Amino acid sequence: RDKKVDSDYEETVKKAKEAWKVWADIPAPKRGEIVRQIGDALRQKIKVLGSLVSLEMGKIFVEGVGEVQEYVDVCDYAVGLSRMIGGPILPSENLCCVCYLGRPGHALIEQWNPVGLVGVITAFNFPVAVYGWNSAIAMICGNACLWKGAPTTSLVSVAVTKIIAKVLEDNKLPGAICALVCGGADIGTAMARDERMDLLSFTGSTKVGKQVALTVQERFGRSLLELGGNNAIIVFEDADLNLVIPSALFAAVGTAGQRCTTARRLFLHESIHDEVVAKLAKAYAQVRIGDPWDSDTLYGPLHTKEAVKMFLDAVEQAKQQGGSVVCGGKVINRPGNYVEPTIVTGLPHNAPIVHTETFAPILYVLKFKEEEEVFAWNNEVKQGLSSSIFTKDLGRIFRWLGPKGSDCGIVNVNIPTSGAEIGGAFGGEKHTGGGRESGSDSWKLYMRRSTCTINYSKDLPLAQGIKFQ
């Protein structure tokens, strides 16, 4: 490894650890005020940052701006959370062998403290928002952050870090509270091995996430994993197709199919299959493809040439396994990594390509007959991130939400698989990693819990009724 890279990494980690000592002493509501200022600073630069996201990642301008807005929104959310984090005061009990008796003069409390330094490794597809989900919540909990963004979106990482650093320094605080390291797999591996990373949050592929998890576990460290998704939309015969068509279109084509929550499987009841496919193909034909900076564009390029190759390979595999391409399937002849949004029909639910997450705009459309079978098909893939059904049947909705329904972390009804709300916990099950970010009680992952018994009496009742005389 490059000695200069090692030296820079060491210096950055040391500064972040030192900065944490300052940050941890600041009361949580004051930390929330600093995070509010970060949100305001991002809001002032939202169009510039959105343009930079569009330039580096390739997503359309409105999505780039929307992604920065997500960071702003989670900052607003974190401000309120900074006054609410904490643990309960519990009844203290004397654990004798006969019964549980209240223990007078004792208090039992839960104390929540920051873990320390949170390493955050993010992916190319959301180079701002995912760091925002992690950093805003981690900061109000009292942690410092060390961020490694994707090597292909380094300008975005640098720009965001500079904005945050200025806010911190304007408040007479060290900018290293939110530190940045740029690099590739060597830096990510160093972070995974580094015992100074009290928590490592990783967003990326299942393959790399597994390596990260094993490396962190070897040192008994903490990890938070947000990995792949092979997400499904299920449409029943009673569904409102006016909701289905735009939902499936957005979920499958938005961000050129490069979201972890992108819909990759569309299960249609056999009675409406042909009608929905025809309407969806017509909608696909109207998608405005072009320059991401053009306000009329709805669909931009894939991120890399390698992604184009994977797209073509997946289309070919789908054909070989019995699929028919309804529309798309080809590279678009224009500068950039453009491919056609693609619909494939005729594959069995268990075809190998259907069970493969391809980070590209390919939607596999499959027929089903019964509720029980299609719920099982939804759950048979290795990932468990997002899922959605379209129906008006109230009983079916609650079966879908229940123990025999979807096994995903995000379970929707009559909306797309993509487009998570910051107030809810974001994450998935199985090979998606099990981590949770953003809202609800996700803040607990960025803290450590201590159970504390305080004796303020003059007596010493011991456990199990034991008496040492």
N, C-alpha and C positions, 0 to 999 in steps of 0.2 A: 504493500500500500504506500501511497504518497505520504512522505513524512510531513510535508507542509500541510496536507489535509488533516493528518492526525493532530498536528500542533494546533491548527485552527479549531478543530473539534474540541480538543481538551480545554482550550482557553474559553470557548463559548459555554461549555458545560459548567466550568468553574464559576464564570460570571453569573450564570443563571442560578446556580445554587446559592451564591452570595446574595443575589437580588431577592431570592425567596425569603431569606432571613428578615429582610426589611418588610416585604409584602405581608408576611404571615402575622406581623405585629399590628397591622392596621385593622381596625374593627370592620366586620363584614359590611355594614351599611356604607361606610366610607369607600370600601372596595367597590361596592355597587355604584357609587357616584363616579368613580374613575371609569368604570365600564360604560356608564351612561355617556360620559364625554367621548369615549372611543366610538360609540355608536353615532354620536353627533358628527364627529370628524369624518367618519366613513360616509355619512349622509351627504356631507358637503362635497365629497369627491365621487359621488355615486356614478355619474355618467362617465367620468374619466376612467375609473376602475372597471366599470362595465365594458367600456371599449377595449381595455387591455385584456380582460377575460376573453372577449370575442376574438381579439387578435391572436392570442396565444393558444387558446383551447379550440377555437373554431365554432363555438356555439353562436347563435344569432344574438344581435345586440340586446334585444329586449330580455333575453334570458340572462345575459351577462349582468345587466342592471338588476334584474330580479334576484340574482344570486347574491350580489352585494347587499340588496335590501334584506335578504334573509339574515345576514350577519347583523345588520342594524336591528332587525326585529328581535333576534335572540339577545342582543344587548339590552333592549328594553325589557324583555322577559327576565333577564338576569338581575336587573335592578330591583324588581319586586322580590325576587327570590332571595336576594341578599339580606332581607329583613325577616325571612321565614325559615331558613335552614336551622336545624337543631334537633335535639332528641327529647324524649319524654322524661318526666319524673315518675318513677314506678313505685308501687307499694313494696316496702321491704318486708321480707318474711323470715321467720326463724324456722329453719328446716329441721325440725325434730323428727324422730322416727314415728311418732304417733299421729301428728297432725301439723298443718301449716298454721303457725301463729304469727300475728303481726309483731314486728320487732320494734319496740318504741325507741326513740332517740336515734334512729338510723334513716338515712335517705339513700335511695337507689336511683341513679341517673344515668342517662346515656350522653356521653360527650363525643361530639364529632369534630375532628381536626383534619386539616388538609393533609394529603399524602406527601406533598413536597414539590417535586419537579415532575411535571406531566410532559412526556414526549408525545408529539402529535405528528404522525406521518399521514399525509393526505394524497389523494389521487388526482389525475389530470382533469377528470370530468367535472368536478366541482372544486376548483382551486381556491375559492374564497369561503363558501358557505360552510363546508365541513370543518374547516379550521375555526370558523366562528362558533359553530355548535359546541366545539370542545373548549376553546379558549375562554369564551365569555362565562361559561358555567364553571370551568376550572378556576378562573380568576376570582370570582366572588366567593368561592370556597376557600380561597387563601393560597392557591398554588401558583407557582411560576410555570411557564410553558416553554418548551423547546420544540420548534416546528421544523419539519422537513417536508416541503412540498414536492410535487412531481418535478423531475428535471426539465420537463418540457413546458412548464409554466412558472419558471423561476422569476420572471419579471413581476408577475402578479404577487408572488410571495414577498419579494423585496419591497414592492410598493405598499402592501398592506402592513408589513412590519414597520416601515418608516412612519406611517401614519400613527400606528399604536405607540411607537417609541416617542414621538413628539408629544403626545398626550401625557405619557408617563413623566417625561422630563419636564414638561410645563408644570407638573405637580410636584416637582423636586423628588422624583422617584427614579430609580435606575431603569433605563430602557431594557435591560437584560431580563426584566420580569417576563417579557415576551421575546425570547431570543429566536434566532433563525439560523439554520445550517442548510446550505445548498449542496446537492450532490446526488449520487445514484445509490445503487444497492449497497455499496461499501459503507456509506453513512447510515443507512437503515439498519444494516447488520450490527454496526457499532452501537447504535441506540438500543437494539434488542438485547445485546449482551451486557450493556452497561448497568451495573447495579445502582448507579445514581439516578436512573430513570425509575421513579417510584411508581409510576403508571405509564404504560405505553399504549396509546390509542392508535390503531392502525386501520386505515381504510384502503382497500385494494382488492386484488383477486383472491379467491379461495386458496389457490396454490401457494402464493407468497404468504398469505395470512397464516396458513398452517405452519410454515417455517418460522414465522415470527412467534407464534404461540408456543411452539416447542422450545425455541431459544429462550424466551422469557421464562417459561416454566422450569427450565433447567436451573435457573437461579432463584426459583420460587418467587418470581416477580409477578406483578399484576399486569394484565393486558385487557384491552377493550377492543374487540374486533368487529368491524363493519365490512363484510365481504360480499360475495356475489349474490345474485338473485335470478331465479328462472321463474318469473312471475306469470300468473295466469289470470285471465278474465273469463268468467263463466256467465253465459247468457241463456236464461231460461225462456220458455215459450211465451211467458206473460210479460216479458221485459218491455220497457218503453224504448223503442229503437231510436227515438229522437235523442235519447241520452246515450245509447250504446255507441252509435257511429262516431260522434265527436270524441267520446271517451277512449274508444279503442284506437282511433287515429292519433290522438295526442299521446297516449300511453306507449304506442309502438313506434311512432315517428319522431316525437319530441326529442331534441338534442341528438338527432340522427341515431336514435336507438342506443345511446351511450350513457344511460342512467342505470344505476343498480336496480332501480324500481321499474325500468322499462318492461312493458308487457311483451313477452316472447311467445306465449301460448294463448290462443283464443278458443275456448270450448263453446260451441254453439249447439243448442238443442236441434235435433235432426229436422224438426218441423219448420225451423226458420233458417237453417243453414244457408241454403242457396240465396235467399233474399238478402241476408246480412252480407254475405260475401260480395254480391253484386253492388250493393250500396256502398260497401267499404272500398271496393276497387274504384268506384266512381269518385269517392272522396279522396283517395290516394292520387288520382289523376289531377286533382285540383290543387295539390300542395305546391306552394310557390317555392321553387328551389333557386338559390342564388347566393350572392355575396352576403355573408353574415352581418355586415355593417349596413346593408340596405334595409330600410324600415319595412319594405314590403315582403322581405324574405321570411319564410317560416321554417326552412330546412336548409342547413348548411352542410359542410363537409365532415367526413370522419377525421379523427385527430392525426392519424399517421398513415403512411403507405402500408405498413404492416397490418393495420386494421382493414384496409381495402383487401389485402390478400386473404385475411381470415374470413371476410364477408364472402368472397368468391368461392373459397373452399367450402364454406357452410352451404351455400346454394347448390354446389355440385353434389355434396353429400346428400342433401335433401332429395335431389333428383334420383340419385342412385338408390335411395332407400324407399322410393315409390311416390315421392311428392310431385305435385304439379305446380309450376309457377304461374299464378294468376296474373300478377303484374310485377314489374321490377326485375331484379336478378342480375343487373348489369352495371358496369362502371359507366358514369356519365362523362361524355367527351367534352371536358372543359378543364381549365387549370384548377388544381386542388384535388383533394382526396374525396371526390364526390361519387356516391353510388346511388342507385335507384331504391327508394323505399319498396320493400318486397313483401308479397303475400304468397304463402305456400299452403296448398290444401292437399288432402288425400293421404297424409301420413298417419300411421297408427300412433296411439298415445304414448307408446313405449319405444318408439323409434329412437335409436341412439342420438341422432342429431336434435331431436326434440328435447332430450334430456341434457343437452349441452348448452351452456350459456355462451352465446356469441355476442360480443359487444358491438352490435350492428343492427340496422333497421330491418330485421327479418321477423315476420310474424307467422307462426305456424297455426293454421286454423283446423280444428278437429271437431268431429261430430260426437254427440253423446245422446243417450236415451234416458237414463235415470239419474236422479239426484245422488244416490249412494255411490254409483260408479264414478261420477265426475268429481265428487268430493275426494274420492280416493286418488283419482288421477292428478288432482291439484297437489296432493301431498306426496306423491311418489317420487318426485325429484329430490336431489340431495339438499338443495337450498330451501330456505323457508323465510323469505323476506316479505314480499307483498303479494296480496291476492284480492280479487274483487268479484262479487256476483251482481248480476242485474236481474231483479225480480220484484214483484209486488206482494209476494206471499210472505206474510209476517212470520208464520211458523218456520218456513224455510230459512228466513233471515236469521232467526235465533238458533236454528240448528247449525247454520254456517258459522255463527259466532261461538258456538259451544264446543264441548270436548271432542265431539266426533266431526266437527267441521274443519275449517282451515287450520293448519298447524303453523301458520306464518306469524311473524311479529306484527305485521300490519294487515288487518283484515277489514276490507271495505265493502260497502253496499251502495250500488248505483252511482259510483264515482270511479275514476281510473285508478290504476295501481300506483301511479306516480303523483307527486305533489304532496309531500308530507307536511303536516302542520307542526310548528315549533313547540306548541303547548303539549304535544304528546311525545312519549318516548319513541325515538326512532331506532329501529334495529330489527334483527331477525333471528331465527332459530336454525338449528342443524349446521350445515356448512356455511351459513351466513355469519356464524360466529358467536351469536348469543349476546353481543354487546348492546347497550342502549345509550343513546346520546340525546341531547336537546332537552325536552320538557319532562313533565311528570316528576318522578323521583330519581331521574338519571343522575342528579347531583351527587347521590350517595356513592356512585362509583369513583368520584374524584376525592373522596374523603375516607378516613379510617375511623372506626367506631370503637370506643372504649366503654365498657360497663363499669360504673364506679359506685362503690358502696361507701358511704360516709357515716362514721359513728360519731355523733355529737353528744352521746350520753356518757355516764360513768360506769355502765355495765358492759359485759362482753359475752353475750349469748353466742355459743358456737354452733356450727352446723351439725345436723343429726342429733342434736340434744346432748352432745358430748360435753363433759365437765372435767377439766383438769384442776384438781384440788392441790 
